[in-house]
Amino acid sequence: MIQVQNLRKVFGSKVAVDDVSFSVEKGQVLGFLGPNGAGKSTSMRMVTGYFRPTSGNISIGGVNMLEEPELAKRSIGYLPENAPLYSDMTVASFLGFCAEIRGVTGAAKSKAIDRVLELCFLESVRNQSVDTLSKGYRHRTCFAQSIIHDPEVLILDEPTDGLDPNQKHEVRGLIKRMGETKAIIFSTHILEEVEAACSRAIIIDRGKVVADGTPDQLKKLVPGVNSLDEVFRAITRPDTVK
Ligand SMILES: Nc1ncnc2c1ncn2[C@@H]1O[C@H](COP(=O)(O)OP(=O)(O)OP(=O)(O)O)[C@@H](O)[C@H]1O
């Protein structure tokens, strides 16, 4: 469903993403791990068509993102880091607006709003204006907009960032359930999330893929080490180290 080949992104003299390749099929949840500044968001922005790669190829459901971006983007739902919200709208009207942008109108729009309100546990704030929501509810509203058109592909940039432990648990469960029928990529700094929700994970360090495997395979990568946390620290370098 998602095919990424030899992706590279250069900003001036900075190589942010360097020869990254991977694929994700329907029914798979791919965790994207890496230290701050490793190139996760930049890779995700390229997969969603938000950034054009310096070189490399991206195909979504067999559609080439660089040649037919509008068509390729139709099957993608995207939760960016710091997603924007229209603060003077109610949650339901904001989601309705997002549905219309995605071409979902009339009775299908009402159904889509009800579906995502229920999935994201937002029914109690349906008619509340976005600017009065707590951070967690605001975040879940952003999540809801990413799935309003029931996309086959979901790209989620740190979807549990800023949520309390109960909400983190709910969102992980939601990602895992949706991963049964969709192809999902999500980035996280929380390594337990990989074991809780991912069928596979990639670790990126300084723009390059340094590990790719199931959570169990990754845990066995470094001899004498038995947790993802220790493996992560053994094979990546903090962005404060040159
Ligand atoms: N628009 C841009 N212009 C210049 N440099 C950029 C731009 N976007 C990202 N970068 C640089 O590319 C590198 C990768 O950044 P990116 O945001 O992809 O990292 P990340 O892995 O998502 O980090 P974090 O975990 O902190 O969110 C960083 O050095 C960053 O400063």
Ligand as a Chemical Component Dictionary entry (heavy atoms), coordinates in Angstrom:
data_LIG
# 
_chem_comp.id                   LIG 
_chem_comp.type                 NON-POLYMER 
_chem_comp.pdbx_formal_charge   0 
_chem_comp.three_letter_code    LIG 
# 
loop_
_chem_comp_atom.comp_id 
_chem_comp_atom.atom_id 
_chem_comp_atom.alt_atom_id 
_chem_comp_atom.type_symbol 
_chem_comp_atom.charge 
_chem_comp_atom.model_Cartn_x 
_chem_comp_atom.model_Cartn_y 
_chem_comp_atom.model_Cartn_z 
_chem_comp_atom.pdbx_ordinal 
LIG N1  N1  N 0 12.060 23.102 6.529  1  
LIG C1  C1  C 0 13.279 22.800 6.980  2  
LIG N2  N2  N 0 14.354 23.548 6.666  3  
LIG C2  C2  C 0 15.589 23.233 7.109  4  
LIG N3  N3  N 0 15.869 22.174 7.895  5  
LIG C3  C3  C 0 14.851 21.396 8.244  6  
LIG C4  C4  C 0 13.498 21.649 7.823  7  
LIG N4  N4  N 0 12.685 20.684 8.337  8  
LIG C5  C5  C 0 13.502 19.868 9.050  9  
LIG N5  N5  N 0 14.781 20.293 8.991  10 
LIG C6  C6  C 0 15.955 19.643 9.626  11 
LIG O1  O1  O 0 15.967 18.279 9.216  12 
LIG C7  C7  C 0 16.373 17.445 10.300 13 
LIG C8  C8  C 0 15.298 16.387 10.551 14 
LIG O2  O2  O 0 14.158 17.037 11.158 15 
LIG P1  P1  P 0 12.812 16.255 11.482 16 
LIG O3  O3  O 0 11.824 17.281 11.961 17 
LIG O4  O4  O 0 12.440 15.423 10.331 18 
LIG O5  O5  O 0 13.272 15.314 12.682 19 
LIG P2  P2  P 0 12.392 14.379 13.635 20 
LIG O6  O6  O 0 13.031 13.045 13.622 21 
LIG O7  O7  O 0 10.962 14.447 13.258 22 
LIG O8  O8  O 0 12.640 15.082 15.050 23 
LIG P3  P3  P 0 11.711 15.198 16.377 24 
LIG O9  O9  O 0 11.728 13.840 17.015 25 
LIG O10 O10 O 0 12.460 16.210 17.194 26 
LIG O11 O11 O 0 10.340 15.671 15.951 27 
LIG C9  C9  C 0 16.627 18.362 11.492 28 
LIG O12 O12 O 0 17.998 18.646 11.530 29 
LIG C10 C10 C 0 15.834 19.618 11.144 30 
LIG O13 O13 O 0 16.389 20.774 11.726 31 
# 
loop_
_chem_comp_bond.comp_id 
_chem_comp_bond.atom_id_1 
_chem_comp_bond.atom_id_2 
_chem_comp_bond.value_order 
_chem_comp_bond.pdbx_ordinal 
LIG N1  C1  SING 1  
LIG C1  N2  SING 2  
LIG C1  C4  DOUB 3  
LIG N2  C2  DOUB 4  
LIG C2  N3  SING 5  
LIG N3  C3  DOUB 6  
LIG C3  C4  SING 7  
LIG C3  N5  SING 8  
LIG C4  N4  SING 9  
LIG N4  C5  DOUB 10 
LIG C5  N5  SING 11 
LIG N5  C6  SING 12 
LIG C6  O1  SING 13 
LIG C6  C10 SING 14 
LIG O1  C7  SING 15 
LIG C7  C8  SING 16 
LIG C7  C9  SING 17 
LIG C8  O2  SING 18 
LIG O2  P1  SING 19 
LIG P1  O3  DOUB 20 
LIG P1  O4  SING 21 
LIG P1  O5  SING 22 
LIG O5  P2  SING 23 
LIG P2  O6  DOUB 24 
LIG P2  O7  SING 25 
LIG P2  O8  SING 26 
LIG O8  P3  SING 27 
LIG P3  O9  DOUB 28 
LIG P3  O10 SING 29 
LIG P3  O11 SING 30 
LIG C9  O12 SING 31 
LIG C9  C10 SING 32 
LIG C10 O13 SING 33 
# 
